[in-house]
C-alpha cells in the first residue's frame, strides 16, 4: 500500500465518485422512504432558500426567520432521488414509475397514490405529509425529515456546497 499524499488524495477522490445516498422514512415503519442524495445544479430550484433557512436554524441565528413549510418541502423534493418502501426483510424496494425508474416526489407520486392533481414537487411533498381528519400537513413530520436531510447533506460538505453542486 502506498502512503504517499497523492495516493491518499486519489483514493479519497475515487471514494467520493460513488453514489452517496441516505434513506429517510417519510411514513412510519418504512411504508414510504425517501432515498435522498446530494442536491446538484439541476435540482436547486426552490431548494437554495430552504437550505439557507434551515442552516440558519441549525446555526441558531436569532435574526433568521424560522424555515417555512414551503422551504422544508422544497429541500425534501430537491434531495429525493426516489421513493421506496421496505419489504418484510427490511430491504428498501423502489416504487417503480411507468419508465421503470423510482418514483420521485412530483406528479408521478400523485399518480401512484391516486391524487392526479399534484402538479409540483412541493405539492407532492405536502401530500406525502398530509394525514388526519380533516386532512392537514404534519408540519412536525415535515420538519423532522427536512432537518434530517439537511444534517445529512452537511456531514460531508457545508449545505450551500451541497445545494450548488460544487
Buried (B, 14 or more C-beta within 10 A) or exposed (E): EEEEEEEEEEEEEEEEEEEBBBBBBBBEEBEBBBBBBBBEEEBBEBBBBBBBBBBBBEEEEEEBEEBEBBBBBBBBBBBBBBBBBBEEEEEBEBBEBEEEEBBBBBBBBBBBBEBEEBEBBBBBBBBBBBEEEEEEBBEEBBBBBBBBBBEBBBEEEEBBBBBBEE
